[in-house]
Amino acid sequence: MDKAFNAPSGRPVRSTKEYIALEDTYGASNYKPLDVVLTRGEGVYVWDVEGRRYLDCLSSYSAVNQGHCHPKILAAMTEQAAKLSITSRAFRNDQLGLLYEELCALTHSHKMLPMNSGAEAVETALKVARKWGYEVKGVPAGAAEIVVASENFHGRTLAIVGFSTDPGSRAGFGPFAPGFRIVPFGDAAALEAAINPNTVAVLLEPIQGEAGVIIPPPGYLKRARALCTEQRVILILDEIQTGLGRTGTLLAEEHDGVEADLTLVGKALSGGFYPVSAVLSNREVMEVLKPGEHGSTFGGNPLACAVARAALRVLIEEDMIGNAARIGAYLLAALKNIRSNRIKEIRGRGLMIAVELYPDAGGARADAEALMQRGILCKETHGSILRIMPPLVITRDQIDEALPAFNAVLPG
Ligand SMILES: *Cc1c(COP(=O)(O)O)cnc(C)c1O
């Protein structure tokens, strides 16, 4: 065999140190991961190449809500992969229609458009909203505006980072697309003031995940919904992280009793097996797209659809959403019991939880590293916030087993 190739996957062939050295030598350094090299996952646990077991408290930012390597999703994936993987949308396939039907029924949507990554779903929604604005609302050509929130996270493409307020995401990548207005998240009056006759859409996360699990004040999303309806503006909710059970309901919008015009899902839509995302829509908005106006080579392929169908089925059949609500409340209460004068706030909904430390409390990176030493993987965000988001299949016993580590580390 050519010496450029290592042994096929299976048994680890190198040590933790060697794998890290390979990544550091050849990889772009756009991430700063914890120094743990994982090789296997099952349910809420992952194992590193040295055989150590960890509780996954990040769930790949909510992509493995169903737990690692869920056997039923795996079976659907291998079965479909052996049968037909991709057709392109030049032809039809026997999985896409079934996914449409099942996901639309679950989410009370009329229409759906499949993509791959979350960012592509966001881009799709922005394109659809603008086109709707010109063709249906009658906004003058080129004048469409979309209102977004400060501290948003919607992905990494140029259009999206152009309306980020995070300097790290944005600096050095301009010039950016015009047509976006940024208002403070959670401030309904500011949102109202930003909407004008050229506004075509408001794009929000129901709970801001990357910003550190920021829950808007009660009534904010309801007010946003009402404003959008009154002013004839499309409400786009990015549920790529909050959706599919994470907060204890199928979609986080349910907590606020609202329905978006466009809902974006991704991440857990495939149970972590494959990039699958979707734009869910009411009929009027999605119908502005005509053949040839938008697409994706891999979007809607039969493998993606079969995986997504299985991922949705186990989410419902195994009551993972109910579990997220019950276990999430239990974990939140248990974390709130930790006595530590380093902790500024602990907040969350379902199994989307954040521990925010005081800015001068030494930073959360050291906590993430100390938790890793004790067999728990989570990641800091914004320097002083730890997100705790285990897979939705976690049990009370597994939480109880993990609590002593949090009790030992968080007091500092
Ligand atoms: C992760 C995420 C995205 C982007 O998804 P990718 O698959 O990484 O492109 C968009 N919006 C939210 C809220 C996210 O959490």
The ligand as a Gaussian input file, in Angstrom:
#p B3LYP/6-31G(d) Opt

LIG

0 1
 C      -24.984000      25.124000      14.528000
 C      -25.927000      26.194000      14.193000
 C      -26.043000      26.693000      12.871000
 C      -25.142000      26.265000      11.760000
 O      -25.182000      24.903000      11.464000
 P      -23.983000      24.237000      10.624000
 O      -24.474000      22.846000      10.364000
 O      -22.768000      24.278000      11.496000
 O      -23.820000      25.039000       9.394000
 C      -27.018000      27.647000      12.630000
 N      -27.803000      28.106000      13.602000
 C      -27.717000      27.675000      14.870000
 C      -28.642000      28.209000      15.908000
 C      -26.760000      26.716000      15.218000
 O      -26.639000      26.308000      16.491000

